[in-house]
Amino acid sequence: MTVQSPVARQSALPVDPVFPARWSPRAYTDATMTAEQMTVLLEAARWAPSAMNLQPWRMAWALRGETGFDAILSGLVPFNRGWAEKASALVVFASKDEMTGMDGETKTNVWAGFDTGAAWMSLALQAAKVGLYAHGMGGFDPKALAEALNLPAGHTIHAVAAVGYIGAPESLPEGLREREVPSDRLEMAEIAFHGSF
């Protein structure tokens, strides 16, 4: 297992080291990834848990240098575009909006976003296990991305992720350099409540 972090975060409890080591940098090197490496990350996402085993997540991805990468990059807000252009790959996470219920009726899949988040986390953890870093983003233009990537009707884009090898903070614009550290987490008592909220 390869888990690297410029700042070692420590968990308060004995969780697998991949959890505190995983973080979302913005500085990437110019190293490339292969399609095979990307496919392994997508395979991890494929095994995410899913309500009723519907597996509603859909992912569009491309490696830097490919037309699809430029299409995804063009749909990001300028702030994210400025650093994500150096990532080795970009992945768009979307989900199928509807499902066929047990009664045979077509209805909205209210768990689609939750399940797609599980697929994203599976990809991010697999990336961390092999020495890659994934940074999820909400700063994108959903309409532009949908058009650029031929998103089928009845699907929703939830996030875009940059994936690659961690670079030096000095490669970022000055305003971002000081932010290029793993963030801490809220205390357990602030997020988990025994018995009720």
N, C-alpha and C positions, 0 to 999 in steps of 0.2 A: 504494500500500500504506500502510495506517495501522497503525503499531505504536507504542504509547505505553507507557511504564513510568515510575513515579515515581523509580525508582532504576535507572540503566542498568547492566545486567549485561553483562559482556564475555566472549565465548567465547575460549578459548585458540587455537582454529583458525577458519579462515574459513567458518563455517556461515552460512546465511541469517539475517538479523537477527531473523526471527520466532521462532526457537528461544529465544535468551536473553531476548527481550522478553516471551514468553508466561509468565505466572505466574498464581497462583490467589489473588486477593484475596478478602476477606470483606466489604469495605465497598463497597456499591453505592449509586448515586443512585436517585432515584425515577423516573428516565426510563423510558419504556415502549419496548417493541419491537413491531414489527408481525409478523403471521403470515408475511408475505413475507420479512422479515429472518430469521426462524427457519427458514423453508424452505430458504434458502440454506445455512445451517449444516448442516441435515439432509442436503442434497444433497452437501456435502463428505463427510459420514460415509458416505453411500451408496457413494462411490467408494473406500472403504478396501480394502486387500488382504484376501484371504480364502483359506484352505486349501480346495482343490478347488472354489473359487468358490461355496461354499455360502452365503455371506453370512448367517450365523446371527443377526446382531444385530437387535434389535427396540428401537424407541425410543418411549416415550410422553412427550409434552411438553404443556406448557400455559403460557400467558402469565399474568402477575400480574393478578388480578382475575377470572380464570376459575375455574369450579368445579374443574376438573382441577388447577389450581395448588394450591388448598387441599387437595385430596386427596393430592397428592404431599408437600406441606409437612407434613401431619399424620403422614406415615410417617417423617419424619426424627427423629433423637434431639433432645431439647430444645436441646442446645448448638448444633447446626447450624440448627435451626428459628429460633433467635434472630437469626441474621444473614441466613439465606437468604430470609426472608420479604420482604426488600427487593429481591431480584433481579428482573430483568425477566421471566425465564422459568426454568422448571425442566424438566429432561429426565431420564427414567429409562432407563438402559441395561440391557437384558436380552438373553438369547440363547436360541435354540431348542436344546434339549439333545441331540437325536438327529439322525442323518443316515442316508441310505441309502448304503451303501458300494458300491463298484464291483461287488461280488458280488451286489448286490440285497438284502443283509441290512440290517435296521435296527440301528444300534448307536449308542453314545454318541459324540458329537462332542467329542473331547478337546481340539480347538482352538477351541471356541466362545468361551471366555473370552478367549483371546489375540486372536482376530479382533475381538471386541467392543471390546477395548481399543484396537485400531487405529482402529475407527470413532470412539471417544471422542476420540482424539488428533487425528483428521482434523477433527472438529467444533471442538475447542479451537484448533487452528491457524487454521482459517478465521475463527473469532471474533476472534483476535488480528489477523488481516489487515484486518479491517473496524472496528477500534477497540472491540471488545467483549472481555469477560473471562469465562472459564469456570472454575469451581472444582468439581472432582470430589470426591465425598464417599462414604465408606464407612459413615458413621454414619447408618443407617436401620434400620427394622424390616421385614425382607423379607416377613414374613407379612402385616403390616398393609398394606404397599404393594401386594402381590399382590392382596389382596382389594379394596382401594380402586380399583385400576386394571383389574380383571378380567383379570389375567394368565392367559393360557391354560395349561392343564396342559402339562407337559413343557418349561417355560421357567424360566430362572433369572435373577433380578435381580442385577446385578453392582455397579452404582453409580448415584448420582444426581448431576447436575451443575446448578449454579446458573449462569445466564448473565445478563450485563447490563453496564451502564456503571460504570466504577470511581468510587467515592465517596471522600470524605475519611475518613481513619482516625478522626477525632474523632467520627464518627457511630456508631462501634462502642462496646460496653461497655468500660470502662476496662481490664479485663484483656486485651482483644484488641488494643488500639491499638498497643502496642509490637511485636506480632507481625505487623503489617500491612506487611511489606516482602518483596520477592522473596527467596526462599531461595537459597543458593548450591548448587552441585552437588559431588559427590565428584570427586576427581581421576581422570583417565582410568586411571591405574595401579591404582586401587582397584576398577574395574568391568570392565575389558576386558583379556583375557589372550591373548597371541599363542601359538597352538598347543595350549594346554590350560589348564585351570583351576588 
